[in-house]
Amino acid sequence: MNKDKEINILIVSDIHLSFTNIKKLGEKIKNKKIDLIICGGDVCNFDPVNSNDSEKVKECEKEMVDIFKALHEIVPSVNILYVPGNHDAKTTLLFEGNNNLESKAPKLTDRSFNIHKSNFRLDEDLVLVGLGGSLPSYCDDKPHWTGYPYDCANGIDHEKQVLSDLNQSFKFQDTINSKDKIILLTHMGPYNCYTTIDQIDLSISPIYSGSKSIENTIKENQQQIFLNIHGHTHHSTGLAKVGKTYVCNPGSLRSGHYVLLKVEKFCNQLWRLKSTKFYKL
């Protein structure tokens, strides 16, 4: 009997320029089999207030390159698939996905691929779909953390924009068909899920940092989306579910958190989550 096909994935997110922890990570995983690195965004510490400052944007692009080179050093010869976060270079977020994607966004390294508003085929019937950026976070129904690029400016309903961009991710190059299974990679996660609710102190109101559009997209596509990987909410590391779909928040690598995850094609027919191991440096 043929062995089930497997993909071993290193998941990191919210690195925030922690080269020190990338080096420590390299020591921890040096004997592990890793086929792919997935990064959930916030590679850097860019302040969206400076999004129109071209010099600072270029500086942030360079920082992202350096981080990805550091990841390539600890896990050579594998691809990095990533979505940018709200603290990454504007140029990695504000582009229109189309058939000439690479001309619209900076190519950071030869083996890193930005899948914001696009998708990437991992196998003949397995696709990684991506959406970066964040909405504002709310506490007691009031904005708590600023979102980017989906902010509160001009009274725009940015959940509608998130939904529109998600739909673009699924339709990118018309590559997804009804038989494909999907891993959804987002920076922010689904709204009503404990992996996106930040509450360290129970005496303080929780901070909601997820997206209703992402949650609804998962619920409406249960037959295809079997896993959502996201970052953004540093203190809500863990594995949850939205309906039948698993939701994985690896936590922040800056705080020492990462995940080794395995998906398998069970009986060589159906892709599913096989194992998820959470680690702290």
N, C-alpha and C positions, 0 to 999 in steps of 0.2 A: 504493500500500500504506500502510495506517495506521501511524503511528509507535508503537512500543511505549510503553506507559504506564510512567512512572518516578516514583520518590519520592526526593528528595534529603534526606538526614538528617544533621544535626549531632549527634554523640554526645559527651556530656560525662559525667563521673562523678567522684566523690570530690573535690568542689570545696572542701570544708572551709573555707567562708567566704572564699575567695580572690577578693574583689572586684577586686583589682589584675589578676589574670589574666583575669577576665571582660572587663575593659576592653581588655587586650592582644588577647584573642581577637577582640573586635569589630573591631579594626584589621585583623587578618589575614583575616577572612572577609567584609569589607564589600562585595566584588564577587562573592561566591559566591551561587549560587542555592540556597536552603535552603527546603524545604517543611515541615520538622518538626524539632523538637528533642527528642531522647530523653536523659533523665538517669538514670543508673544508681545514684543514691543517695549517701549521705554528703554531703549538701549542707552540713551543719553539723558541729560538734565536740561534740555533746551526749554527756555521760557517762551511760550507762544506770543508773549507781548513783543518779542523781537522778530516776529515772523516776516516783517518787511525789511529787516536789516540783512541785506544780501551777504555781507561779510560774516555775520554770526551764523547765518544759515550754512554757508560754505564750511565754516569751522565745525559745525555740528555734523555735517556730512563726513568730514575727515575723522571726527571722533567715532562715528559709526563704522567707518572703514577699519579703524584701529581695533575696535572691539571684535568685529567679525574676523579680522586676521588673528586675533588672540584665540578665538574659538577654533579657527582652522588649525592653529598650532597644536591644540590639545586633542583634536579629533581630525586628523588629516584625511583628505580624499573623500569627504562626504559633503553633501549639499547642506546649506543653511536656507530654510524656507522661513520667511518672516513677514509679519505685518508691523508697520510702525505704530508707535504709541503717541500719546498727546505731548510727550516730551522729546520727540525726535524731529529731524529736519523737516521743515515745511515741504520741501521738494519731494519727499518720500510719500507725502499724503495728498497733496493738492494737484493731482493730475487725472486725466481722463483715461481709463483703461480702454485700449483698442488693439487692433492687430499690430500696431507699431509701439507696443508698450514701452520698450526699453529706450525709445527716443524721448519719452515723456518724463521718465524718472531716472535719477542717477543710478548707474550700475556700480555697486559698492565694491564687490569682489567678484572674481570669475565664478565662484561657486555659491554665491548668495543670491536669492531670488525674492524680490518683493511681490507678494501676492495680494496686496491691498486692491480691492475692487476687481480682482481677477481670480484665477484658479490654476492649479498645477496638478497634472495627472501623475499619481504615484504608482499606479499599476493599471492593467487593462480595464479594470472595473472599480477603481478606487481613486477618488479625487479630493484634493485639499482645496477648500474654498476660503478666501480670506477677506477680512475687513479690518482696517486699522482705525486709530483715533478713538476719541471718547466724547460722550455727552457730559454735561455738568452733573455732578453728584448732588444729592439732596439729603437734607437732614431737617426733620419737622416741616417738610414741604417747602423748604427754602433752599436756594442754591448754596452749596457748601464748598465744592471744588469746581474750578473752571474746567469746561470741556474744550477740546480742540480736535478736529476743526468744527465739531458740532457744538457751537456755543449758543448762548441765549441772545445774540445780537439781533437787532431789527425785528424782534418779535416773531422770528421764523420758527415753525414747528420742525425742529431738527430730527425728531423721530421719523418724520416722513422722509427726510433726506437720508437717514440711516437705512430705511427700508428700500429706497430707490437705489442706493449704492450696493446694498446686499443683492438686490435683484440683478444689478450689473455684474456682480461677482459670479452669480450662477450662470449668467448668459454669456460670459466672456468667451469670445471666439466660438460660441455654440458647441462647446466641447463636452458638455454633460448630457448623458441620456438617462432614461428612466431606470435602466438596470444598474447604474453606478451607485455605489455606496460613497458617502461623503463624510469627511472630517472637516468641521467648520472651525477655522482659526480666526479668532477675533481678539482685539486688545481688551475691550470691555466685554463682560459676559452678559447672560440673560438677567433680566430685572429681578424677578421674584425667585431668587436662588441664593442659598446661604454663601456661596462662593463669591458673590458680589455685594454682600452686605457687611459693612465694616462696623464692628462693635466690640472693642476690646474691653470696655468698662460697661457693665450692664446698667449702671446708674445713669449713663448718658444715652441719649437717643441714637439709634442706628443711622449710619450713613448709607444710602442706597446709590450704588455706582454702576448699575447695569442698565441695559436697554430693553424696553418693551418690544421693540421691533425685532431684536435678536431672539428674544423669548418666543414671540409669536411665530417667527420663521422656523424655529426648531419644532414647535408644536405642530405646525402645518406640514412638516416634512419628515415625520417620524420614520417613515419607511426607508428613507435614504440617509438622513443625518443620524449616525449612531454615536458620534462623539463631538463635543465642542471643547476646544482648548482655548483658554483665555488667560489674561494677566490682569494688570491694572489695580486690583484690590489686594494690596500686599498682605493684609492680616487675615485673609479668609481662605487660606490654603486648604485644599481638600478635593474630594470627589463627591459630586452630588448627581442628581438626576432632574431633568425636565421631561416629564412623561417617561418614555422609554430611553431617552437619549442621555448618555453620560456627559457630565460637565466636569472638566478638570482645570483647576487653578493651581499651578505649580508653586505660587508664591514668588517672592522677589529674590533673585540671585544676590542682590546687594545685601540681603539679610541672611544669605547662605542657603536658600531653598532651591531645590531642583527636583525633577521627576525623570525616572526611567520608565518608559511606557512601551508596551508591546501590543501590536495588533496582529491578528492572524486571519487567514482565509480558511475558516473552519470547514473541514472535509473538502477543501478546495472549491467551495461553492459560495460561502457567505463571509464577508469581512466582519469582524467583531473585535471588541476590546478583550484582550487576553489577560493582561496584568498591568497594574499601575503601582509603582513604588515611589513613595515620597521620601526625600532625604534632606538632611540639614548638615551643612559643613561643620 
